[in-house]
Amino acid sequence: SVYAIQERLVTEFPDLLFENCSSGGARFDPGMFYYSPQIWCSDNMDPVERLEITEGTALIYPLSTIGSHVCGAPNDISKRSTPLKTRGIISMLGNFGYELDITKLSEKDKEEISRQIQTYKKIAPLIQGGDYYRIASYASNKKFDCVEITDSKKEKACLIYMQVLSDSNGRGRIVKLRGLDKNKKYKADGKIYYGSTLMNAGLVIEKSKGDFYAGYKIIEQVAE
């Protein structure tokens, strides 16, 4: 069986690190995690499609188990063209990586990739070990998606969001954060707020700058 094969591999090669794949057999399950720390949850890497895929997977499994990579554009499956920045930000909701031909990238794109890698290195411990909160669901509203990840000590949080389609009459959004300490002070967007303010009044998300606009915000506790 597939379990017997993997048992032999990890027994004979204890330092082996490999990734299982859900495609085809749909084997994204605890039995497979016994042998591999992460699983590729879909061959569809289009960032819009990934919003629903990640949401469904994260209902049960932590983000640290989800292989999540940046694809090329237009996407091979959906044929949708999305900004590299957006593809990068949405792919940070998991084990971040790239699957594209770097020889075809412009110097500007290479610089963007360098920035994305540096960003992920800074937030990877939070993404892979923090508490996951679903703030807005594109699967439900078909407009806007938003996720918050907060560390266990409630000292730092990361907000990742995407406005799928722009609205000509649209304005910025207000999202109410979760999982913070109501009595602690946090820095967000260069300003200081109490946790209670961020959770009850909310934080402003800027108006989208065209279709497929994604962004992220870091919220950090400040010393008293």
N, C-alpha and C positions, 0 to 999 in steps of 0.2 A: 504494500500500500504506500501511498505518498508519505504517511507518517513514518513508516519503516525506513524509507529512503532518507528522510531528513534526520531521523534518529541516528542513522549510521554516519551521516555527514558530520553532525555536530559532536558525535562521540569520537570519531577518528580525527577530526580537525576542530578542536575546542576553540581556537581563535578565529574561526570562520565567521564572517558577518555577511548575511545575505538577506535579500528582501523577497518575500512571497508576493503573489499577485492575485487579485480577486477576479480579474478578467477571465472569462470562459467558465471556470468552475465556481465562481462566486465564493471563493474560500477566504473570506474575511471573517475569521472566527477565532475564539480563544485557543482552540486546538493548534492552529497554525502559529499563533503568537508564542506558543511554548518553544518553537524552534527559531523564530525570527522576530526581532523587535519592531518591525514595521512591515506594512503591506501596501502595495500599490492598489488604490481603491477604484481607479477607473482609467482607461486609456484616453478618455475625453478630458483634455487639459484646457479647453476653452474656459476662460475665467468666469464668464457668465454661467455656463453650465456647472462649473465647479461650485458655485455658491450653493446650489441645491444638493449636489453630491456631498460636499463637506458637511452641510447642515445635517443631512440624514445620517451620515456616518458618525458624526460627533454626538449624536443622541446617545450612543452606547459606548463608543471608543474614544480615548483621549487623543488630542491632536498629535501627540508624540508618535502615535502608531501609523499616521497617515502619510504616505509618500506624496509629496506635492511639488510639482515642477513647473517651470516657466516654459511655455511652448513658443513656437514661431508664429508669425502672422503673415497671411491669413491662416487660421487654424485648419489643420488637416481634415478634421471631422465636420465642424460647423461652417467652415469657410469664412468665419467672422474675423474681421480685423480689429484688434484692440491695441491700445498704447502699451508699450513695453513696461512703463511704470505701473500700469494697472495690473498687467499679468504678474509682475513681480510682487506687488503688495498682496494680492489674493493668494498667491502661492506660498506666502509666509505662514498661512494657517496650516502648518504641518511640518514635515521634514523637507526643508527647502532645497531645490536643485534646479538644474536647467536641462532641457532636451531640445536643442536647436543647433543650427550650423553656425558656429561663431565666425567662420570664414566669410560669411555673407553679411556680417553686421557692420554698420558704420562706426566710425570713431565715437560718435555721440552715443550710440547704443552701448558700446563697450564701457564708456564712462558711467552710463546709467547702471549697468550690471555691477560695476565695481561699487557703486553707492549702495545698491541693493544688498550685496553680500556683506558689506560693513554694517548695514542696518540690521540684517538678520542675526549677525554674530552678537550684536548688543541685546537683542530681544529674545534670542533662542531659549535661554533658560526659563524665561517667563512663558513663552509660547508652549514649550514642551513640559513644563512642570507646574504651571499655574492653574487656577480655577477658571473654567469656561462659562461665560454667560452669553446667552442669545438675546441681543437687544432688539434687533429687527430682522424679520424673515422675508427674504426675496421670494422664497417658495410660497409664501402666503400673500404678500402684497404686490409682487411682480414689479416693484419699483426700486426698493432700497433694501440693502442688506447691511447689518452691523453686528459685530461680535466684540465682546470685551473679555480680556484675560487678565486676572488679578493674582498676585502672588499670595501665598498662604498667610503672610504677616500683614497683609493689607497696606503695604508700603509703596507698591508700584503696580500700575495697570497699563495695558495697551489696548487701544480702541482701533479696530480695523473696519473700514466701511466702504461701500460702493453704491453710487447712484448709477443704475444701469442705463436708463435713458434720461436725457436732460429734459427739462420742462421750461418752455419759453417764458412762462410766468412764474416759474418756481423761485423760491427763496431758500435761505439756509434752513437747516433743520435743528431742532433741539432734541437731544437724546439724554435720557436719564440713566446714569451709570448705576452699577450694582456692585456689591461685594466690598465696598470701602468702609472705613471706620468713620462714623458720622462725626466724631469729635476730633479727628486728625485734620491737619491742614495739608492741602495738596497743590502742587504747581501744575497748571495746564494752560497751554496757549500763552505762556509768559505771565499768567496771573495766578493769584493765590485764592483758593476756595476751601471752605470746609467740606469734609466728606458729605455732610448732610445736604449742603447746597448742590453738589454734583449729583446726588442721588434723588433729590426731590425737585429741584429747579432745572437741573440738567446742564449740558454743555453744548455750545453751538457748533454745528457742523456747517462749514462754509457751503455756499451755493455751488452746484456742480459746474464744471468748466467743460461742458460738452458731454456726449454720450460716453458711457463706460468710465466714469470718473471715480477713481478710488483714492483713498488716503488713509493715513493712520495718525494717531495722537498718543503721546506718552504722558501718563499722569503719575507724578512722583510725590511722595510725602516730603514735606519740608520740616526742618528742625524748628522747634518751638522757640 
